[in-house]
Amino acid sequence: MREALSNVVRHANARHAKVRLALRDLDGNLEVEVEDDGGGIDRHTDHARPYGMTIMRERTLSLDGEIDVESAPGGGTRVRLCFRHRSAGIPETSVPASLGAMH
């Protein structure tokens, strides 16, 4: 998401950007979204962003996640990343009674 926000600042000419973090389900799947109201991505003429897009896709793969980029020239851009939180599925350990009683 850092790369998506960097793109908003450097390339989008946006007035506003929104960042949203949501727990998709009880299995620990998270969704992070960055949306801006900037100029969008023109894939035919914009040669500055392919490197950033590659970075986002590689980082998403490292999380075993999915990324979706929606954009239209003049219509803003939305980057959505979905992945499973790394601690999901790890059982919680109980707190020893001696620690639970401390104030």
C-alpha positions as CSV (number, residue, x, y, z in Angstrom):
1,M,0.0,0.0,0.0
2,R,3.0,2.2,0.5
3,E,3.7,2.1,-3.3
4,A,0.0,2.9,-4.0
5,L,0.1,5.9,-1.8
6,S,3.5,7.0,-3.3
7,N,1.8,6.8,-6.7
8,V,-1.0,9.0,-5.5
9,V,1.5,11.7,-4.3
10,R,3.8,11.5,-7.3
11,H,1.6,10.8,-10.3
12,A,-2.1,11.1,-9.7
13,N,-2.6,14.8,-9.3
14,A,-5.4,13.8,-6.8
15,R,-7.2,16.2,-4.4
16,H,-8.2,13.3,-2.1
17,A,-7.2,9.8,-1.3
18,K,-8.9,7.2,0.9
19,V,-7.3,4.3,2.7
20,R,-9.5,1.5,4.0
21,L,-8.6,-1.6,6.0
22,A,-11.2,-4.3,6.6
23,L,-11.3,-7.7,8.1
24,R,-13.0,-9.7,5.3
25,D,-13.9,-12.7,7.4
26,L,-13.2,-14.5,10.6
27,D,-10.4,-16.6,9.0
28,G,-8.1,-13.6,9.2
29,N,-8.4,-12.4,5.6
30,L,-7.7,-8.7,5.3
31,E,-8.5,-6.2,2.6
32,V,-6.6,-2.9,2.2
33,E,-7.7,-0.4,-0.4
34,V,-6.3,2.9,-1.6
35,E,-8.5,5.0,-3.8
36,D,-7.9,8.5,-5.2
37,D,-9.7,11.0,-7.3
38,G,-6.7,11.8,-9.6
39,G,-6.1,11.5,-13.3
40,G,-6.1,7.7,-13.4
41,I,-3.7,5.5,-15.3
42,D,-3.5,5.6,-19.1
43,R,-1.8,2.3,-19.8
44,H,-1.0,3.4,-23.4
45,T,0.9,6.6,-22.5
46,D,2.0,6.3,-18.9
47,H,5.5,4.8,-18.9
48,A,6.5,5.9,-15.3
49,R,4.3,3.4,-13.4
50,P,5.0,-0.1,-14.7
51,Y,7.9,-0.4,-12.2
52,G,5.6,0.6,-9.3
53,M,2.9,-1.8,-10.5
54,T,5.6,-4.6,-10.6
55,I,6.6,-3.8,-7.1
56,M,3.0,-4.0,-5.9
57,R,2.4,-7.3,-7.6
58,E,5.7,-8.8,-6.3
59,R,4.9,-7.7,-2.7
60,T,1.4,-9.1,-3.1
61,L,2.8,-12.5,-4.2
62,S,5.1,-12.5,-1.1
63,L,1.9,-12.3,1.0
64,D,0.2,-15.0,-1.0
65,G,-2.4,-12.4,-1.7
66,E,-4.4,-10.9,-4.6
67,I,-4.2,-7.4,-5.9
68,D,-6.7,-5.6,-8.1
69,V,-6.0,-2.2,-9.8
70,E,-8.9,-0.3,-11.3
71,S,-8.3,2.9,-13.2
72,A,-9.5,5.0,-16.1
73,P,-7.9,8.1,-17.5
74,G,-9.4,11.0,-15.6
75,G,-11.4,8.7,-13.4
76,G,-9.1,8.1,-10.4
77,T,-7.5,4.8,-9.3
78,R,-8.4,2.1,-6.8
79,V,-5.8,-0.4,-5.6
80,R,-7.2,-3.3,-3.5
81,L,-5.0,-5.9,-1.8
82,C,-6.5,-9.0,-0.2
83,F,-4.3,-11.3,1.9
84,R,-4.5,-13.6,5.0
85,H,-3.0,-12.1,8.1
86,R,0.2,-14.0,9.0
87,S,-1.0,-14.7,12.6
88,A,-4.3,-16.1,11.4
89,G,-4.8,-19.7,12.3
90,I,-2.2,-19.6,15.2
91,P,-4.0,-20.5,18.4
92,E,-3.9,-18.0,21.2
93,T,-1.8,-19.0,24.2
94,S,-3.3,-18.8,27.6
95,V,-2.0,-16.2,30.0
96,P,-0.5,-17.8,33.1
97,A,-2.6,-17.1,36.2
98,S,0.2,-15.3,37.9
99,L,0.3,-12.7,35.1
100,G,-3.4,-12.4,34.9
101,A,-3.6,-11.4,38.6
102,M,-1.1,-8.6,38.2
103,H,-2.4,-5.0,38.4
